[in-house]
Amino acid sequence: MDARSVLRAYPMVLIRQYDPTADYSALRACFVELQTWEQSLEPGLPAPEEVADPYLAEVFRNCAENSGRIFLAETDGAVVGFICVLAKVLPSADDGIEPYAYISDLIVRGAHRGRGVGRELMVRAEAFAREFGAKQLKVGVLVRNEGTHAFYRAGGFRDYTVQLVKLLDAASCGTA
Ligand SMILES: CC(C)(COP(=O)(O)OP(=O)(O)OC[C@H]1O[C@@H](n2cnc3c(N)ncnc32)[C@H](O)[C@@H]1OP(=O)(O)O)[C@@H](O)C(=O)NCCC(=O)NCCS
């Protein structure tokens, strides 16, 4: 596939593959914004600056192990967002036999939202997943991230699982 494509909705933006020799600090800045956003919704999440490097190391490892790619959105030489898609994730035995594709991260930086950039990152990620023969694309989203649910639904996703959490600290033990 061509490494770059010009967006129709926002002509100054390119979608291209992450280049590890040049793009790490831009990717890191995007991740810090993503984690800051998610932490504003779930304050118990780890601090963005503390978790950025270990988390991105995990992302690169996941890409190596699950046929993943990172695509960047760039405008005027600046990275304004990224998506990470894993093309071949093995399901657990009770959830099917076919590998599925998984969006592990997506962000468009605040000043660039609402112009179709997120949609174009998804288009590229979906095309990449299809090239690997994936039949399903999944993503996990915080329940409190409601605007992003609307974004995914607008892109053809439907609700699938809901993950529940309970705090097991002393205060919550033994309460009905
Ligand atoms: C979710 C996100 C990537 C969307 O990027 P974007 O560039 O603003 O989205 P687009 O402009 O491409 O919108 C695509 C479609 O989604 C809809 N959409 C996007 N954000 C929406 C919102 N907050 N509420 C309702 N609909 C929304 C748009 O209306 C558009 O619909 P259309 O196809 O009918 O026109 C961006 O808002 C973001 O980075 N959010 C914070 C980080 C985050 O939540 N990441 C996902 C973690 S799983």
The ligand as an SDF file (V2000), in Angstrom:
LIG
                    3D

 48 50  0  0  0  0  0  0  0  0999 V2000
  -12.4640   10.0520   18.8010 C   0  0  0  0  0  0  0  0  0  0  0  0
  -11.5940   10.9620   17.9350 C   0  0  0  0  0  0  0  0  0  0  0  0
  -10.3640   10.1960   17.4860 C   0  0  0  0  0  0  0  0  0  0  0  0
  -12.4270   11.3840   16.7140 C   0  0  0  0  0  0  0  0  0  0  0  0
  -11.5590   12.0940   15.8280 O   0  0  0  0  0  0  0  0  0  0  0  0
  -12.1310   13.2620   14.8920 P   0  0  0  0  0  0  0  0  0  0  0  0
  -11.0960   13.5900   13.8970 O   0  0  0  0  0  0  0  0  0  0  0  0
  -12.6170   14.3750   15.7580 O   0  0  0  0  0  0  0  0  0  0  0  0
  -13.4100   12.5390   14.2380 O   0  0  0  0  0  0  0  0  0  0  0  0
  -14.0070   12.8120   12.7810 P   0  0  0  0  0  0  0  0  0  0  0  0
  -14.0300   14.2880   12.5390 O   0  0  0  0  0  0  0  0  0  0  0  0
  -13.2590   11.9850   11.7960 O   0  0  0  0  0  0  0  0  0  0  0  0
  -15.4940   12.2630   12.9430 O   0  0  0  0  0  0  0  0  0  0  0  0
  -15.9580   11.0970   12.2620 C   0  0  0  0  0  0  0  0  0  0  0  0
  -17.4100   10.8650   12.6010 C   0  0  0  0  0  0  0  0  0  0  0  0
  -17.5610   10.6410   14.0170 O   0  0  0  0  0  0  0  0  0  0  0  0
  -18.4640   11.6120   14.5760 C   0  0  0  0  0  0  0  0  0  0  0  0
  -17.9280   12.0670   15.8490 N   0  0  0  0  0  0  0  0  0  0  0  0
  -16.6360   12.3420   16.1430 C   0  0  0  0  0  0  0  0  0  0  0  0
  -16.5300   12.7710   17.4200 N   0  0  0  0  0  0  0  0  0  0  0  0
  -17.7810   12.7770   17.9150 C   0  0  0  0  0  0  0  0  0  0  0  0
  -18.3330   13.1330   19.1740 C   0  0  0  0  0  0  0  0  0  0  0  0
  -17.5720   13.5720   20.1940 N   0  0  0  0  0  0  0  0  0  0  0  0
  -19.6590   13.0080   19.3500 N   0  0  0  0  0  0  0  0  0  0  0  0
  -20.4590   12.5870   18.3460 C   0  0  0  0  0  0  0  0  0  0  0  0
  -19.9980   12.2190   17.1190 N   0  0  0  0  0  0  0  0  0  0  0  0
  -18.6750   12.3190   16.9230 C   0  0  0  0  0  0  0  0  0  0  0  0
  -18.4370   12.7560   13.5910 C   0  0  0  0  0  0  0  0  0  0  0  0
  -19.6280   13.5020   13.6580 O   0  0  0  0  0  0  0  0  0  0  0  0
  -18.2840   12.0700   12.2730 C   0  0  0  0  0  0  0  0  0  0  0  0
  -19.5480   11.5790   11.8640 O   0  0  0  0  0  0  0  0  0  0  0  0
  -19.9610   11.5650   10.2990 P   0  0  0  0  0  0  0  0  0  0  0  0
  -19.1130   10.4930    9.6770 O   0  0  0  0  0  0  0  0  0  0  0  0
  -21.4090   11.2280   10.3440 O   0  0  0  0  0  0  0  0  0  0  0  0
  -19.6380   12.9210    9.7930 O   0  0  0  0  0  0  0  0  0  0  0  0
  -11.1980   12.2550   18.7110 C   0  0  0  0  0  0  0  0  0  0  0  0
  -12.3490   12.8960   19.1840 O   0  0  0  0  0  0  0  0  0  0  0  0
  -10.2750   12.0080   19.8770 C   0  0  0  0  0  0  0  0  0  0  0  0
   -9.0700   11.9240   19.7090 O   0  0  0  0  0  0  0  0  0  0  0  0
  -10.8440   11.8990   21.0960 N   0  0  0  0  0  0  0  0  0  0  0  0
  -10.0530   11.7980   22.3400 C   0  0  0  0  0  0  0  0  0  0  0  0
   -9.2480   10.5220   22.4240 C   0  0  0  0  0  0  0  0  0  0  0  0
  -10.0930    9.2820   22.3810 C   0  0  0  0  0  0  0  0  0  0  0  0
  -11.1810    9.2210   22.9490 O   0  0  0  0  0  0  0  0  0  0  0  0
   -9.5740    8.2690   21.6800 N   0  0  0  0  0  0  0  0  0  0  0  0
  -10.2040    6.9930   21.5330 C   0  0  0  0  0  0  0  0  0  0  0  0
   -9.7650    6.0510   22.6050 C   0  0  0  0  0  0  0  0  0  0  0  0
  -10.5030    4.4540   22.3400 S   0  0  0  0  0  0  0  0  0  0  0  0
  1  2  1  0
  2  3  1  0
  2  4  1  0
  2 36  1  0
  4  5  1  0
  5  6  1  0
  6  7  2  0
  6  8  1  0
  6  9  1  0
  9 10  1  0
 10 11  2  0
 10 12  1  0
 10 13  1  0
 13 14  1  0
 14 15  1  0
 15 16  1  0
 15 30  1  0
 16 17  1  0
 17 18  1  0
 17 28  1  0
 18 19  1  0
 18 27  1  0
 19 20  2  0
 20 21  1  0
 21 22  1  0
 21 27  2  0
 22 23  1  0
 22 24  2  0
 24 25  1  0
 25 26  2  0
 26 27  1  0
 28 29  1  0
 28 30  1  0
 30 31  1  0
 31 32  1  0
 32 33  2  0
 32 34  1  0
 32 35  1  0
 36 37  1  0
 36 38  1  0
 38 39  2  0
 38 40  1  0
 40 41  1  0
 41 42  1  0
 42 43  1  0
 43 44  2  0
 43 45  1  0
 45 46  1  0
 46 47  1  0
 47 48  1  0
M  END
$$$$
